[in-house]
Amino acid sequence: MNIANIEIIRVIAHEVVRASQITDRPPQLSDDLVVLDAKGKSLVSKRLIDTVASGSHCVDVTVEDSGIGSPFEKTSAMLDIDDAGFVDNSKHLANSLSSAQTAGPIKSGSAMFIQGTCAADGNTSRFIAVIKADSDQALYKRVKGESITLTYENDMLLGESQRLFKIAFFIEESSLDNATSTGRHPDDFQVKVFDHLMQTSGNGEAATYFYRTFLKCKLAHNAARQTKQFFDVAREFIGEMPVSQSDRVDYRGDLISYFRQNRATLEPRTFAQDVLPQSHQDAFVRKCREAGITQAISKELDLVKGKLRRQSLKFSSNVTLYAPSEVFRDAVKITGTSDDGWTEVKIRGTIETMP
């Protein structure tokens, strides 16, 4: 989804803590909306666009619990309630977030709740964003005349290089007219989540507590189909690359290894940078875009498991060579193909059996 032209309407922030700290040091909850100047609004808008728009590592999730008192009910209601209700709902959510923060690597931090409007695929839409950000340390620079002073700050948020944050972005797709006696319906919204841990930590507790434990959401139901599409697009692209057969075999092996890594998302630009030579990276991103893959997708391997277990080479003479994918690169080498149609293949090891 293409997100642009974000306008901030109201913001509130609270301090959240780990679940184990709640008794001794409960969350610090604010009663007042945050007043952001133009530069502050611009910074928040840029962070949201960078993490939610097309080409980002944001993934789609679906709401599992939309009942009264659920995170979805509290969040969706914030679009239309008054300031007092907005503050109260944000406090409830901040407490829920603190209770959900049980995994080892999770830290205390700040929870921001933002209401605004944006252009989503060209249409003006309302949104609620929830940001969990860890504080960062920095030196604040002041220039006065010819002197420069640096002041230590230990509570900086949303800095340019800061990656320790999570975002849930609730984009309204249907108007309030579809509300029922129990509140808004999940189908009225598209929900996107960014979590820096999802890029590298797989589906472990630390990578899923934000969208699963706190927000009561799950990865989009079409993740398996999207994963297979990504795999097929990448395999087709490698098959069309103007490289030697030996290199093509290596890239196919890299593709399988990439999918078997402990990561929760797949994103075209990241895959291209990690696997493909630089001269082919832009072309791969374009091919993905043409196939409709414009942002990160949740990795679900159900439809490609068989293709990841072993790697194969099929020759025109109806001979097929199979090997486990994890040993194919080191154990099989193609040295060349002669003019008379013979391909030389080197296999590490000696013949053990001839069944």
Secondary structure, DSSP 8 states (H G I E B T S, - for coil): --EEEEEEEEEEEEEE--GGGTTTS--B--SS-----HHHHHHHHHHHHHHHSTTSS-EEEEES--STTSHHHHHHHTTTS-HHHHHHHHHHHHHHHHHH--STT---EEEEEEEEEEEETTEEEEEEEEEEE--EEEEEEEEETTEEEEEEEEEE-S-TT---EEEEEEEE-S-GGG-BTTB--GGGEEEEEEEGGGGTSTTSHHHHIIIIIIT-EEE-TTHHHHHHHHHHHHHHHHHHSSS-HHHHHHHHHHHHHHHHSS-SEE-HHHHHHHHS-HHHHHHHHHHHHHTT--S-EE--GGGTHHHHHEEEEE-TTS-EEEEEHHHHHHHEEEEEE-TTS-EEEEESS------
